[in-house]
Amino acid sequence: MRKLKICADPFPPYQYIDKDGCVKGRDYELVAGRLHKAGYETEVCIAPWNQIYPEFESGQQDVLFQAQDSPERLEKFYLSKKLRDAVTEVVTADKTLKDIQNYSELENYRLGVIADFANGPEIDSLSASCKVEFPDAAAVLKGIYDGEVDFGVLDQGVKEYLMSDNVTLYPAPALTYYRPLYVMFREEKVRDDFDAAGEQA
């Protein structure tokens, strides 16, 4: 049975390393399970995006999951059928700010984002001057709690997983958006085997 090196960045509850050093998470289990069903063994690496993406590009990793599509990626790699939609929220600790209606209004505030992370055109097109970069989602949340930023951009599932029970955050409903996520492959046959295993589920 052929072994594939698969990778993703840490995004609990979708993929993460638990306190015992084991890889866990809904997306990891789905992707690894489907590859096993397709006849492959897997070796997984959960590490920051700025490590895994260059490794995937250079061929050190065979499969990268929880990826967004882009014209550049579609030219170079093979993307699966859609894995799922990620729900992205712009959240604030200030209830009076939750009724903001347009992304352009965020230019007037401090917006917490994850460094080197593609949030989609709505957020990525905003000027760098309004953005404060954090290493991960937990740090974005802390930045909102501590008042370092007025808003933060967070995956809904990650936010709910990490958020403290005794803290209230308010999503801005008009700014909630969906991002389709895919599994990215270096080889067309492996992609096709993965998609076929999903259709048999």
C-alpha positions in Angstrom: 0.0 0.0 0.0 1.5 3.4 -1.0 2.1 5.9 1.7 1.1 9.5 1.2 2.4 12.5 3.1 -0.6 14.7 4.0 -0.5 18.1 5.7 -2.5 21.0 6.9 -2.1 23.9 9.2 -3.5 23.6 12.8 -7.1 24.7 12.9 -8.9 23.0 15.9 -11.5 21.4 15.9 -10.8 20.5 12.2 -7.2 19.4 12.6 -4.9 19.8 15.5 -2.4 17.9 17.8 -3.8 17.1 21.2 -2.0 17.2 24.5 -0.8 13.6 24.0 0.7 14.4 20.7 -2.0 12.7 18.6 -3.5 14.2 15.5 -7.2 14.8 15.8 -10.0 16.7 14.1 -13.0 16.4 11.9 -11.3 17.3 8.6 -8.2 15.2 9.3 -10.4 12.2 10.1 -12.5 12.7 7.0 -9.5 13.1 4.6 -7.4 10.3 6.1 -10.3 8.0 6.2 -11.2 8.6 2.6 -7.6 8.1 1.5 -7.4 4.8 3.4 -10.6 3.8 1.7 -9.0 4.6 -1.6 -6.1 2.3 -0.7 -3.4 4.6 0.6 -1.6 4.8 3.9 -1.0 8.3 5.4 1.7 10.1 7.3 0.4 13.4 8.6 2.1 16.7 9.3 0.2 19.5 11.2 2.3 22.7 11.1 2.0 26.4 10.2 0.9 27.3 6.7 4.3 29.0 5.9 5.9 25.6 6.5 3.5 23.2 4.9 2.7 25.1 1.7 6.4 25.4 0.6 6.8 21.8 1.4 3.8 20.9 -0.6 4.9 23.0 -3.6 8.4 21.4 -3.5 7.0 17.9 -3.4 8.0 17.1 0.2 4.2 16.6 0.9 1.8 14.8 -1.4 -1.6 16.2 -0.2 -2.6 19.4 1.5 -6.1 19.6 2.9 -8.3 22.4 3.9 -7.1 24.6 1.0 -8.8 27.4 -0.9 -8.7 27.4 -4.7 -7.0 30.1 -6.7 -6.1 30.5 -10.4 -2.4 29.8 -9.5 -3.2 26.6 -7.6 -5.6 25.4 -10.2 -2.8 25.7 -12.8 -0.2 23.8 -10.8 -2.2 21.2 -8.7 -5.3 19.0 -8.7 -8.1 20.0 -6.4 -10.7 17.6 -5.0 -14.4 18.1 -5.2 -15.4 20.6 -2.4 -14.6 19.3 1.1 -16.9 21.7 2.8 -17.7 25.4 3.2 -16.0 27.3 5.9 -18.1 30.0 7.6 -16.0 33.1 8.3 -17.2 35.7 10.8 -16.0 39.2 11.6 -16.5 39.5 15.3 -16.2 42.2 18.0 -16.4 42.4 21.8 -18.3 45.8 21.4 -22.0 45.2 20.9 -22.4 48.7 19.3 -20.2 47.7 16.4 -22.0 44.5 15.3 -24.3 46.3 12.9 -21.5 47.3 10.6 -22.8 46.7 7.0 -19.8 47.0 4.6 -16.3 45.6 4.6 -15.0 49.0 3.5 -16.1 50.4 6.9 -13.5 48.1 8.6 -10.8 50.5 7.2 -11.8 52.8 10.1 -11.0 50.2 12.8 -8.2 47.8 13.9 -8.9 44.4 12.4 -7.2 41.3 13.7 -6.2 38.7 11.1 -4.0 35.6 11.1 -0.6 36.4 9.5 0.0 34.9 6.0 -3.6 33.6 5.8 -5.9 34.1 2.8 -9.2 35.2 4.1 -10.8 35.8 0.7 -11.1 39.0 -1.4 -13.5 40.7 1.0 -10.8 40.9 3.7 -7.6 40.5 1.7 -8.4 43.6 -0.4 -8.5 45.9 2.7 -5.5 48.1 3.3 -2.6 46.7 5.4 -2.8 49.8 7.7 -6.1 48.6 9.3 -4.9 45.1 9.9 -3.1 43.7 13.0 -1.5 40.3 12.3 -1.5 37.5 14.9 0.2 34.1 14.7 -3.1 32.1 15.0 -6.8 32.2 15.8 -6.3 31.9 19.6 -4.1 35.0 19.4 -6.7 36.9 17.4 -9.3 36.0 20.1 -7.0 37.3 22.8 -6.4 40.5 20.8 -10.2 41.1 20.8 -10.5 40.3 24.5 -7.6 42.5 25.4 -8.8 45.4 23.2 -5.8 45.4 20.9 -8.2 45.2 18.0 -11.8 46.3 17.4 -12.7 43.3 15.2 -11.2 39.9 14.4 -11.7 37.6 11.4 -12.3 34.0 12.5 -13.6 30.7 11.2 -16.9 30.1 13.0 -16.1 26.6 14.1 -12.6 27.5 15.4 -14.0 30.5 17.3 -16.6 28.3 19.0 -14.0 25.7 19.9 -11.5 28.2 21.4 -13.8 30.7 22.9 -14.1 31.0 26.7 -17.6 30.4 28.1 -17.5 33.5 30.1 -16.8 35.9 27.2 -19.3 37.2 24.7 -18.4 38.1 21.2 -20.7 39.6 18.6 -20.5 38.6 14.9 -21.3 41.3 12.4 -24.0 39.4 10.4 -23.7 41.5 7.3 -20.0 40.5 7.0 -20.3 36.7 7.5 -19.2 34.9 4.4 -18.5 31.4 3.1 -15.2 30.0 1.7 -15.2 26.7 -0.2 -12.4 24.4 1.0 -10.7 21.6 -1.0 -8.1 18.9 -0.7 -5.1 19.7 -3.0 -3.0 17.0 -4.7 0.2 16.9 -6.6 -1.0 13.9 -8.7 -4.2 13.7 -10.7 -4.7 9.9 -10.1 -4.6 10.3 -6.3 -7.1 13.2 -6.5 -9.4 11.0 -8.6 -9.1 8.1 -6.2 -9.9 10.4 -3.3 -13.0 11.8 -5.0 -14.2 8.3 -6.0 -13.9 7.1 -2.4 -16.0 10.0 -1.4 -18.7 9.1 -3.9 -18.9 5.6 -2.4 -19.5 6.9 1.1 
